[in-house]
């Protein structure tokens, strides 16, 4: 906590002469009566009011002190802070072709992949993460960032149809390489999720994998789709209809890409398969990254103001009821 007007706290020093004045006044204000002997009053008990007679003044001082703190305007800090942490550079490359609407995952492959990717991003607090989407071409949805809240919001808005249809695995991988190759971390990883075979784009997937290897980038490939048949979208004169279609994933090429990239290939028949990817990334070398954080500035005077009003109310109540003076 900081104070916007710290000089106001000097007013607390005025409480010292106030206390001295009260002590001197209290000594002179005692009623006196001349009697021959006080022996008759020696055994009389003192009531609780005698012990509480100074409480009214103490409450008044505390209320004034709280008002002075309010004048000093206490508030939370508001500043940019740089800190160093450890993490890796990661790019998630997600296939958003029309076949990702197949319903062998609930509700479909794309939504299931987005859910798993969101869990991955949320679990990698200190990693520098980027997000690439691809269909008939590759596109950077979010550059490398440690602001995972922004990344998750962009991921939530991804849907099929944002790019021309097709499955350009090579273009998606090349886009991811271009985004991650100049990152500050020593450990760089691309996680490629697709449900088909490369049938579009201008970059061959193997060539993109070899480029990634030249930059020391590790590649994990994930084939998204169950084995056998799946309800897949088919365009008809009456719009999109779902038909039972065989699941075709070029697993041999995905395995080769992962092998070139010194990673692994996984067949995602359910969402839990990505846990294996997380375990592998956790084993990689961590690299110190510089992170900028912003803390918002907020007023914090209200508790002190409420306390001052409460103390003043109690003091007034006691002064004119239980501890009132009778002339």
N, C-alpha and C positions, 0 to 999 in steps of 0.2 A: 504494500500500500504506500502511495505517495501523497503529498499534499500540494495542491495548486497554489495556496497562499500560506506557506510554512511560517512566515513572519508573524502570523496571527497567534501562533502558539506561544509567543512571548507574553501574551496577555495572561497566561497562566501564572506568571510571576506576581500578578496583582492579588492573587489569592493569599499570598503570604502576609502582606500588611492587613488584609481583611481578617485573617485568623488572629493576628496580634491585637487588632482593634477589638475583636469579640472577647478575647481573654481579659483585656483591661476593662472593658465595659462591664463584663460579668462580675468582676471583683467589686466595682463601685456600685453596682445596682442591687447588691444584696440588702434586703430589709434588716433593720437592726432594732432591738428593743432591750433596754436596760432592766435587768432583773438581778435579784440578790444571789441566786444560785441556779445552775442548770442541772442540778442533781436529779430533779424530777423527770427530765427528758432524756437521761442517759440510756434507758432501756427501751425507748420507743423505736419500733422498726421503721426503716426507711421504705417508702413505697417504690414501685417500679417506675413511677413517673419521675422520681428524682434521678434515676439512672438514665432516663431517656430525654432529659431536658435539653441536651445538646444535639439531639438527633435532627431537630428542625433546621438548625444552622448548617449541619453537615450536609443535609439534603440540598439546601440552597447552594452551597459551594459546589456540590457535584453537578447540579443542574447548570450552573454558570460554566463549569469546566466543559460540559458537553456542548454548550452553545459555542464556546470558543473553538472547539474541534470542528464544529459545523462550519464556522467562518473560515477555517483553514482549508476547507473543501478536500476531504480525503477522497481518493479515487484509486481504482486499479490501474496498473501500468498499461501503457499503450506505446509499443515500440517494435521495431524490427529487430529480431535477434538471429544471429548466425550460430549454428551449432554443427559439429561434426558427428556423423554417425557411420554405421557400416551397412553396406548393401551391395546389390548387384544390379546390372543393367538388364532389363528384360523387355522384349517386345512380344505381345500376343498378336498373332496374325490369324484372323477369323474368316472362314469361308461364309459368304452370305448369298451364295447362288440359290436359285429357286428350289433345288433339291433339298436344301436345308429345312424346308417346310415339311419334309416327310414326318409322319406321325409314329415312327417306331420309338421315339422318345416322347415324353410328356411335357408340354403339349406338342412340341415338335423339336427337331434337332437344334434349330437356331436358338430357341428360348432355353433349352437345356444347356447348350454350350455357353450362352450368355450368363446363366446362373452360376455355372462352375467357374467361368472366368472372373465373375464378380467376387466369388469366394476367394479365389486365388489372389486377386488384387487387394482385397481387404486384409488378407493374412500376411501380406508382404509389406509391412509398415514402413520399412526404411529403404525399400528398393526404388530405383529409378525406372519407371515403367512407361512404355509407349504402347499404342494400340493401332493396328493396321487391319483394314478390311479388304477383301478381294472377292470378285466374282469374275466378270469378263475382263477386269483390269484391277490393278492394285491402287489403294488410296489410304493415305495416312489420316486416320480419324483423330488421333491425339499424339503429338510429339512426346518425347521423353519428359517425364515429370514426376515429382514426388507428391504432387497435389492429387491424391487418389480420389478425393471427393469429386473433382472435375472429371476425372477419368471414368468413374462409375456412372456419373450422369450422362456422359456421352455414350457409354456402353448400353445404357438403358434405352436409348433412342434408336439403336441400330435395328434395321429391319431389312428383309429381302426387298429388292427393287430399287435400292439406293444407287446401284451401279448396273451397267449393262450385264445381262445374264451370261453365264458361262462359268468355267472354273479355271482361272489363270493362276495355277499354283506357283509357277515361276515368277510371274509379275508380283504376286503377293509376297513371296519370299524375298525378291530383290528389293521391294519397297521397304520391308522390315530391315534388311541389311543396311540400306542407305540411312535409315533412321538411327540405328544403334552403333554403327561402326566408329563414330567419333565420340562416343560416350566416355565419361571419366573413369568408369570402373574397369578393373582388370578382367573381371568375369562378366561375359556378355552372353546372353541366351535368347534364342528365339523359340517360341512355342507356336507351332503351326497346326491349326485345326481345320480339317477338310473332310468332306464326305464323298468325294468323287475322284475323277481322273483329270489330268491336265488336258483341256480341250480348247483353250483360248490363250490370248496374250502373245507377247513377242519374246519373252525370256524363257529359255528352257530351264525347268526346275533343277536339273543336275548342274547346269552352269551357275545358277544362283547359289546353290549349295557350295560349290567350289569357291566362289567369291567370298562367301561367308567364312569358309575355312581359312582363306588367306588373311582375314582380319582376326582370326582366333575366336570366332563366334560359334558357340555350341548350339545345335539345333535339336529340338524334340519335335517329332511329328506325331499327330494323333488322328487316326481314322475314325470319324464319328459315324456310327451306324451299326445296327444290329446285323446279325448274319442270317442270310436267307431272303425272305420277302418283306416288303414294307409298304405301307400306304403312302404313295408319293403323288405330288401334284402333277396333273397333266392338263395342258391348255386345250380346250375344246371350243367349238363355235358358241357354246353356251357358258363360257367362262372356265375357271379352274375347277377341275374335278379330281378326286383322289381315286387312284387305282392301285391294285397290288402289283408292285414292280420288284424285280430282283435288286438287291443292294450290291452295287459295283464300286469298290474302292481299289485303287491301284496301290495295293499294299507293298508290292515289290519296289515300286519307285519311292514310296514314302520311307521304306526301310533303308533304301540306298541313300536318300537325302540325309536321314538321321545318322547313318554310318559315316558319310563324308563329313558331317558336322560334329562328329564325336559325341553324338547323343544317343537317344533310343527312340524306337517306334512303339506306340501303344495303340491297341484297338479298343476304342471306347464304346463298349456295348452298354455301359451305364455311366452315370456321372462320377462314381467313386474312383474310376480309373486314374483321374488326374492326381490322386494322392501320391502315386508313384513318382510323378513328375516333381511334385513339391519336395519329396524326400531327396531326389537327386539334386535339385537346386540348393537345398539347405546344406548340402555337403560341399558346395563350391566355395572357393576363396572369397572372403568378404573384402570390400574395398571402402576406405573412408570417403565419405561424400560430404560436401558442404551444403547444409540445408538452411534456408531462410524461413523464419516463422514470424507471423504477425499476431500480436496480442491486442485486443480491443480495449480502449479506455472507457471506463464507466464510473459514474459518480457513486460514492459510497457513504454519503453524509446522512442518508435517511435513518439508519439504525441509531446514530448519535442524536438526531433530532427527536426521534420518538422517545429515546431514553431521557432526554432533557425534559420533555413534556410530562413524562410519567413521574420523574422525580419531583418536578414542580407541583404536580397535582397531589402527590403524597404529602409533600411539605405543607401545602395550604390546608389539606384536610386535617393533618395533625395539629397545625397551629390553631385552628378554630374549633377543634373538637376535643380530642383526648388530652392535648398538651397546651390548651389555651391558658393565658395568664389572666388572673382576676386581680384588678387594682385593689 
